[in-house]
Amino acid sequence: MPLARIDLRAGKSADYLQGISDVIYDAMTQTLNVPKDDRFQVFAEHTGATLVVDATYLGIARSADCIVIQVTLNQGRSIALKKAFYRAVAEGLHAHLGVRREDVLISLVEVPKENWSFGNGEAQYADP
């Protein structure tokens, strides 16, 4: 169960947010082997003071419209799969919403399977 947290500047339309949601979900299912219907996402919109992203870190020119995507997921995916995911999200957001590739910042947080509870106070993926 990946959990995606998406942080961006306030003021975008519902269609824009849905477009981001769809691109991330599609990229996860196509590149990270995430099963169908495994979509858990949290959006947070920010003013300029509550979203600080360096405009030139590593020589990448970012704008005020930078989108920060943090995905928590089970550990164990290869570097190749992760790179494919990064590429799919950046290309998908650019193609579908006109987001500059430079404005897509992604962080993956890998955790052991037993660190999830999907409800009922149970650890569904923990070994018995």
Phi, psi and omega per residue, in radians:
M1 nan 1.660 2.985
P2 -1.220 2.512 3.014
L3 -2.069 2.024 -3.112
A4 -1.782 2.234 3.017
R5 -1.917 2.196 -3.078
I6 -2.085 2.079 3.126
D7 -1.976 2.327 -3.116
L8 -2.733 2.955 3.115
R9 -1.123 2.511 3.121
A10 -1.202 2.700 3.009
G11 1.869 0.047 3.130
K12 -1.438 2.691 -3.104
S13 -1.311 2.845 3.081
A14 -1.068 -0.650 3.114
D15 -1.132 -0.664 3.104
Y16 -1.114 -0.809 3.120
L17 -1.100 -0.721 3.102
Q18 -1.105 -0.663 3.094
G19 -1.080 -0.752 3.081
I20 -1.071 -0.815 3.141
S21 -0.981 -0.825 -3.101
D22 -1.132 -0.743 -3.133
V23 -1.096 -0.801 -3.127
I24 -1.115 -0.801 3.140
Y25 -1.082 -0.806 3.127
D26 -1.060 -0.735 3.130
A27 -1.122 -0.685 3.131
M28 -1.140 -0.742 -3.113
T29 -1.263 -0.547 -3.084
Q30 -1.509 -0.445 -3.051
T31 -2.064 -0.487 -3.054
L32 -1.882 0.137 3.117
N33 1.043 0.652 3.071
V34 -1.427 2.326 -3.104
P35 -1.222 2.746 3.080
K36 -0.997 2.528 3.113
D37 1.253 0.133 3.107
D38 -1.659 1.198 -3.080
R39 -2.092 1.931 3.082
F40 -2.334 1.995 -3.046
Q41 -2.452 2.514 3.095
V42 -2.228 2.168 3.098
F43 -1.787 2.436 3.027
A44 -2.317 2.159 3.117
E45 -1.737 2.477 -3.019
H46 -2.253 2.689 2.926
T47 -1.477 3.060 3.138
G48 -1.016 -0.553 -3.087
A49 -1.370 -0.325 -3.052
T50 -1.900 0.116 3.035
L51 -2.379 1.793 -3.082
V52 -1.922 2.038 3.135
V53 -2.308 2.139 -3.128
D54 -1.039 2.317 -3.048
A55 -1.313 -0.266 -3.047
T56 -2.460 0.221 -3.104
Y57 -0.983 2.360 -3.092
L58 1.034 0.408 3.090
G59 1.315 0.291 3.128
I60 -1.774 2.144 -3.104
A61 -1.481 1.801 -3.140
R62 -1.711 2.600 3.108
S63 -1.809 3.124 3.094
A64 -1.161 -0.247 3.136
D65 -1.614 0.314 3.117
C66 -1.043 2.385 3.111
I67 -1.881 2.217 3.135
V68 -1.826 2.105 -3.094
I69 -2.070 2.107 3.082
Q70 -2.079 2.150 -3.109
V71 -2.033 2.118 3.007
T72 -1.666 2.251 -3.064
L73 -2.642 2.900 3.105
N74 -1.078 2.489 3.137
Q75 -1.260 2.756 2.992
G76 2.085 -0.049 3.134
R77 -1.410 2.580 -3.097
S78 -1.276 2.825 3.062
I79 -1.065 -0.663 3.127
A80 -1.053 -0.752 3.112
L81 -1.136 -0.722 3.128
K82 -1.092 -0.783 3.114
K83 -1.087 -0.682 3.103
A84 -1.106 -0.675 3.098
F85 -1.116 -0.856 3.133
Y86 -0.964 -0.815 -3.125
R87 -1.107 -0.788 -3.111
A88 -1.089 -0.702 3.135
V89 -1.192 -0.860 -3.121
A90 -1.066 -0.783 3.131
E91 -1.186 -0.713 3.138
G92 -1.128 -0.771 3.117
L93 -1.135 -0.648 3.100
H94 -1.161 -0.830 -3.075
A95 -1.182 -0.703 -3.023
H96 -1.603 -0.488 -3.041
L97 -2.219 -0.040 -3.132
G98 1.298 0.312 3.117
V99 -1.238 2.341 3.075
R100 -1.162 2.379 3.130
R101 -1.024 -0.564 3.118
E102 -1.145 -0.351 -3.080
D103 -1.702 0.381 3.110
V104 -2.074 1.872 3.139
L105 -1.923 2.157 -3.064
I106 -2.175 2.372 3.054
S107 -2.255 2.262 3.068
L108 -1.813 2.340 3.093
V109 -2.076 1.947 -3.093
E110 -1.646 2.365 -3.138
V111 -2.335 2.718 3.025
P112 -1.156 2.645 -3.089
K113 -1.004 -0.552 -3.097
E114 -1.248 -0.065 3.134
N115 -1.508 0.209 3.136
W116 -2.016 2.498 2.884
S117 -2.287 2.149 -3.106
F118 -1.603 0.036 3.140
G119 2.425 2.969 3.116
N120 1.114 0.246 3.140
G121 1.157 0.452 -3.111
E122 -2.001 2.689 3.040
A123 -1.791 1.475 -2.999
Q124 -1.018 -0.529 -3.100
Y125 -1.742 0.041 3.131
A126 -1.330 2.552 3.064
D127 -1.124 2.523 3.131
P128 -1.133 nan nan
